[in-house]
Structure formats: C-alpha cells, structure tokens
C-alpha cells in the first residue's frame, strides 16, 4: 500500500517539511558528485512545494512503504538514488540515501 502512513491523518493537505539532519543521511548526501547533487536538490525543492497528498500521488517520486520495516518509506530522489524516510507530524525525515533500489529496502 503506497499511502498507509497517510491513512486518517488530517495533515495530508499540509505542505511537506524536510528534515535532512540525520548524520548518516548527510554523510551520504555530501559524498554525491555535483551532477547528482543537482538532481537530488531539484527533488528537495519539488517536495517543499507539495502537500502530503501530492507526494503520495506523484508518479515520479514513487512513495513506497518498506514492508519489512513498518513506518519507513522510500522515495525516489533521482534516477539513481532513493531515500529512506519517515513521516512525523508533517515532517519528512530523511534517514538514509541509497544508490540502488534494493539497498533502500535492506536487500543485498
């Protein structure tokens, strides 16, 4: 289910706030090459302009629940990178950045 975090929440029409402060996420983010940084920051800008409902519906972001870890989700930041995120009182908290799709889901 793509939107299970959103079920029953009144904040779905609120703008998304980004929390990029997790040290592991920052470490991965700061190690990206310039071309990839531009793509990822373009997505951050897009996310800041969206409501939660728009995030859940956006085909390019591919919001998906990590089935093996309830409460964690992945979102596409570029063609190459996905992030693991949680939703908390209107904040999208970025926990990890993964080069491959399987890495974001804890698979090898």
Protein Blocks (a to p, Z undefined) as FASTA:
>chain_A
ZZlmmgopaklmpccdddfkbfklmmmmmmpcfklmmmmmmmmmmmmmpcfklmmmmmkl
opacdfklghiacddfbfkbccddddeehiacdfbdcfbfklmnopZZ
